[in-house]
Amino acid sequence: MYLKQLTELDGVSGNEEKVRKFIEKEIEKYVDELKVDILGNLIACKKGTKSKRKIVIAAHMDEVGFMVTNVEDDGMLCFAPVGGVETQVMPGKVVRINGEIPGVIGFKAIHIQERDQILKPPSVDQMRIYIGAKSKEEASKMVKIGDYVSFTTGYHQENGRATGKAFDDRAGCSVLMDIITLDNRYEDDVYFAFLVQEEVGLRGSAVVVEQIHPDIAIVIEGTTAGDDPELPSYQWATHLGEGPAVTFMHRGYVINKRVYESILKLAEKYSIPYQAKRRTAGGTDAARFARTGAGTAAGVISVPARYIHSPVSMIDLNDYKNTVLLVEKILEEGEAFAK
């Protein structure tokens, strides 16, 4: 399991290099082919014993974060979100610029806010990042416009749960790495695709399809857990501790029925707990796989995570382990899967 190492790396969309280099170093001796494409996707291949089909198992390396958009006269930094980050979670958070320079996202103290302002979240335009600089000249020696900004959360594990940043989708990346380092052979040619820029438009998966022309794609994600205190039960998408979430439909794509039902049958065959992802909001690279080129039959299996796209997410480690097991069984089934 590579969750700690992966989640503590910074890899905002378009800046996945540190994540990619770590993965590449860890898996290179276990695969037959390994390449980085022009967009930055890392594609690893294990040749099959029959090589009749090409299966892609994919996860995205990028996380949500920010970019510096201006340096103010007082040394404060303006910034913009990269991907979907709720403004409610930003004020007071410690961040890291270019993986090195610490900063704090600041907003007007509650004591001097107007009553109506307290009741609504601030806009990004109202917040700044403070890095300790006292002037534009001083700050400009440390950062520049276009620099990447990440949350700084460390990984923590206790009582069968783990917290950290970027479980969407470093959890998926870790699942792929676990499967690769099992060092098994399968009937099909298996391509493990570590994708870039999912959070800003499912961009990496489109060019992977054009390079591989897969027969089947399975996307491994970190998805929303809905068992939060403030949500009524009918709005719960998934629950922590009830197994991998299998998607039947989401924004932009109705999951291929043959693939969806094959995943469920396998889970039941091997007594692997699973749950349906019951809300259809959000999208994944499966939509891009399905509608790029001639199209690919694609499915989605996810590790439920509370508070995704925030500084601190939470997963259940049994959900993670059962996701690894389910993917492993899909590959072991070979030609029998999704026939």
NUDOKE-405865 format. One line per field, with one value per residue (C-alpha): x, y, z; residue in one letter; residue number from 1. Coordinates in steps of 0.02 Angstrom, whole numbers, always signed. Each point is the difference from the previous one (the first is absolute). Layout:
<atoms>
px: [X,...]
py: [Y,...]
pz: [Z,...]
rest: [A,...]
nr: [NUM,...]
</atoms>
This chain:
<atoms>
px: [+0,+71,-130,+115,+135,-125,-114,+143,+66,-61,-80,-129,-72,+134,+140,-1,+187,+46,-140,+44,+185,-39,-117,+120,+144,-105,-77,+129,+73,-172,-61,+47,-22,+0,-19,-49,-103,+2,-137,+86,-99,+101,-46,+64,-36,+4,-13,-131,+21,-130,+1,-170,-64,+66,-65,+39,-3,+8,+17,+40,+153,-58,-83,-98,+96,+41,+111,+72,-83,+76,+125,-71,+96,-7,+75,-163,-42,-160,-44,-125,-64,+58,-143,-151,+49,-139,+37,-68,+153,+133,+17,+135,+73,+187,+61,+163,+58,+105,+23,+113,-69,-127,-148,-169,-164,-68,-168,-73,-12,-174,+0,-4,-115,-174,-141,-54,+180,+17,-146,+75,+170,+126,+41,+174,+23,-17,+138,+189,+149,+126,+178,+89,+50,-25,+3,-28,+187,+36,-139,+51,+169,-89,-147,-65,-165,-47,+82,-95,-75,-45,-74,+131,-96,+102,-62,-67,-65,-97,-140,-17,-22,+122,-1,+100,-16,-28,-80,-88,+90,+161,-101,-29,+183,+49,-123,+82,+174,-52,-66,+157,+119,-91,+99,-135,-33,-173,-79,-29,+124,-24,+41,+12,-31,+43,-90,+24,-122,-158,-57,-2,-92,+47,+142,+130,-117,-44,+177,+23,-146,+77,+166,-64,-173,-55,-141,-48,+45,-25,+23,+52,-54,-21,-183,-115,-55,-169,-12,+29,-100,-82,-70,-166,+21,-84,+143,+138,+103,+108,+46,+173,+29,-126,+122,+51,-131,-54,-71,-151,-15,+81,+11,+36,-11,-115,+117,+11,-126,+107,+149,-106,-88,+164,+77,-148,+2,+184,-21,-137,+97,+147,-104,+78,-110,-54,-127,-83,+45,-175,+21,+42,+86,+180,+91,+152,+121,-119,-106,+150,+50,-177,-17,+176,+47,-105,-48,+48,-112,+44,-43,+39,+49,+33,+67,-127,+79,-78,+36,+86,+65,+41,+162,-44,-88,-38,-9,-32,+149,-109,-87,+172,+57,-161,+21,+172,-73,-143,+116,+116,-145,-56,+171,+11,-165,+78,-112,-146,-14,-130,-34]
py: [+0,+167,+118,+97,+34,+45,+113,+100,+44,+158,-25,+131,-22,+37,-22,-188,-27,-45,-127,-74,-17,-88,-124,-30,-41,-121,-99,-2,-170,-83,+48,-41,+174,+171,+170,+179,+79,+179,+55,-80,-161,-148,-160,-170,-165,-181,-115,-137,-187,+0,+184,-5,+158,+164,+51,+170,+24,+187,+125,+185,+73,+180,+82,+161,+153,+177,+111,+171,+133,+161,+69,+149,+155,-58,-170,-95,-123,-9,-175,-103,-177,-140,-124,+4,+65,+69,+174,-52,-108,+127,+134,-35,-149,-26,-21,-32,+91,-97,-134,+114,+167,-5,+116,+27,+40,+153,+88,+139,-50,-47,+144,+131,-85,+67,-114,-48,-40,-125,-100,-28,-66,+125,+5,-42,+183,+48,-116,+12,-112,+68,-65,+116,+130,+185,+67,-48,+8,-121,-120,+1,-70,-151,-33,+49,+2,-176,-88,-149,-2,-160,-45,-68,-136,-147,-179,-78,-175,-61,-122,-65,+173,+116,+188,+106,+108,-53,-171,+55,-80,-55,-142,-61,+21,-102,-138,-12,-6,-138,-103,+30,-48,-164,-46,-115,-42,+6,-62,+174,+137,+116,+184,+97,+184,+133,+151,+188,+145,-95,+136,+132,-94,-185,+47,-137,-145,+63,-16,-169,-70,+59,-86,-167,-29,-107,-127,+35,+136,-3,+165,-7,+156,+82,+48,+96,-82,+69,-63,+173,+62,+143,-105,-94,-185,+12,+112,-120,-53,-129,-53,-25,-181,-79,-44,+69,+107,-58,+137,-32,+178,+169,+167,-27,-189,-146,-143,-140,-128,-150,+68,+58,-166,-97,+100,-39,-186,-12,+88,-122,-150,+38,+70,+172,+132,+139,+139,+95,+183,+66,+180,+41,+168,+18,-81,-109,-46,-143,+129,+52,-179,-38,+144,+20,-77,-153,-10,-119,-103,+79,-26,+88,-72,+125,+12,+104,+154,+128,+183,-20,+157,+70,+10,-159,-154,-165,-178,-170,-114,-154,+89,+30,-180,-68,+115,-75,-175,+37,+69,-148,-121,+95,-24,-182,-40,+42,-29,-47,+179,+109,-126]
pz: [+0,-54,+73,+116,-130,-136,+100,+74,-174,-84,-171,-46,-175,-130,+127,+30,-26,+180,+10,-169,+42,+163,-83,-144,+117,+103,-144,-138,+43,+1,-174,-180,-70,+79,-82,+32,-139,-60,+121,+150,+22,+65,-92,+57,-85,+55,-150,+14,-21,-139,-51,-81,+81,+68,+170,+75,+188,+30,+142,-5,+84,+17,+148,+22,+57,-53,-107,+40,-109,+68,+124,+95,+55,+182,-43,+7,-139,-101,-56,-99,+27,-113,-1,+115,+171,+111,+67,+172,+32,-51,+137,+128,-91,-13,-179,-90,-156,-125,+133,+102,+58,+142,+2,+83,-87,+87,+12,+105,+185,+60,+126,-138,-125,-32,+61,-176,-46,+143,-69,-172,-56,-67,-184,-62,-48,+183,+61,-11,+37,+124,-17,+122,-129,+39,-177,-181,-30,+143,-48,-184,+48,+73,-117,-170,-91,-55,+147,+70,+174,+95,+168,+123,+93,+64,-9,+160,+33,+152,+46,-177,-76,-87,-22,-120,-154,-180,+28,-159,-84,+81,+76,-178,-44,+152,-49,-172,+77,+119,-147,-103,+139,+31,-156,-70,-182,-77,-161,-69,-38,+149,-15,+162,-40,+127,-70,+6,+8,+46,+118,-137,-136,-15,-116,+24,-36,-174,-67,+86,-99,-163,+42,+64,-79,+148,-1,+180,+125,+188,+89,+183,+94,+168,+13,+115,+162,+50,+178,+72,+151,-94,-144,+3,-40,-171,-57,+52,-150,+89,+176,+72,+44,-118,-138,-170,-86,-173,-111,-113,-67,+24,-87,-183,-6,+37,+44,-127,+64,-44,+97,+147,+22,-20,+143,+113,-44,+40,+166,+47,-65,+114,+145,-17,+84,-117,-13,-140,-13,+23,-56,-179,+24,-56,-143,-30,-138,-46,-93,-103,-36,-57,-123,-72,-166,-36,+185,+139,+115,+167,+183,+164,+170,+139,+176,+99,+80,+115,-32,-170,-84,+171,+103,+97,-69,+87,-65,+76,-26,-24,-145,-74,+23,-76,-149,-30,+16,-120,-134,+22,-29,-155,-77,+54,-86,-167,-151,+113,+64,-88,-139]
rest: [M,Y,L,K,Q,L,T,E,L,D,G,V,S,G,N,E,E,K,V,R,K,F,I,E,K,E,I,E,K,Y,V,D,E,L,K,V,D,I,L,G,N,L,I,A,C,K,K,G,T,K,S,K,R,K,I,V,I,A,A,H,M,D,E,V,G,F,M,V,T,N,V,E,D,D,G,M,L,C,F,A,P,V,G,G,V,E,T,Q,V,M,P,G,K,V,V,R,I,N,G,E,I,P,G,V,I,G,F,K,A,I,H,I,Q,E,R,D,Q,I,L,K,P,P,S,V,D,Q,M,R,I,Y,I,G,A,K,S,K,E,E,A,S,K,M,V,K,I,G,D,Y,V,S,F,T,T,G,Y,H,Q,E,N,G,R,A,T,G,K,A,F,D,D,R,A,G,C,S,V,L,M,D,I,I,T,L,D,N,R,Y,E,D,D,V,Y,F,A,F,L,V,Q,E,E,V,G,L,R,G,S,A,V,V,V,E,Q,I,H,P,D,I,A,I,V,I,E,G,T,T,A,G,D,D,P,E,L,P,S,Y,Q,W,A,T,H,L,G,E,G,P,A,V,T,F,M,H,R,G,Y,V,I,N,K,R,V,Y,E,S,I,L,K,L,A,E,K,Y,S,I,P,Y,Q,A,K,R,R,T,A,G,G,T,D,A,A,R,F,A,R,T,G,A,G,T,A,A,G,V,I,S,V,P,A,R,Y,I,H,S,P,V,S,M,I,D,L,N,D,Y,K,N,T,V,L,L,V,E,K,I,L,E,E,G,E,A,F,A,K]
nr: [1,2,3,4,5,6,7,8,9,10,11,12,13,14,15,16,17,18,19,20,21,22,23,24,25,26,27,28,29,30,31,32,33,34,35,36,37,38,39,40,41,42,43,44,45,46,47,48,49,50,51,52,53,54,55,56,57,58,59,60,61,62,63,64,65,66,67,68,69,70,71,72,73,74,75,76,77,78,79,80,81,82,83,84,85,86,87,88,89,90,91,92,93,94,95,96,97,98,99,100,101,102,103,104,105,106,107,108,109,110,111,112,113,114,115,116,117,118,119,120,121,122,123,124,125,126,127,128,129,130,131,132,133,134,135,136,137,138,139,140,141,142,143,144,145,146,147,148,149,150,151,152,153,154,155,156,157,158,159,160,161,162,163,164,165,166,167,168,169,170,171,172,173,174,175,176,177,178,179,180,181,182,183,184,185,186,187,188,189,190,191,192,193,194,195,196,197,198,199,200,201,202,203,204,205,206,207,208,209,210,211,212,213,214,215,216,217,218,219,220,221,222,223,224,225,226,227,228,229,230,231,232,233,234,235,236,237,238,239,240,241,242,243,244,245,246,247,248,249,250,251,252,253,254,255,256,257,258,259,260,261,262,263,264,265,266,267,268,269,270,271,272,273,274,275,276,277,278,279,280,281,282,283,284,285,286,287,288,289,290,291,292,293,294,295,296,297,298,299,300,301,302,303,304,305,306,307,308,309,310,311,312,313,314,315,316,317,318,319,320,321,322,323,324,325,326,327,328,329,330,331,332,333,334,335,336,337,338,339]
</atoms>
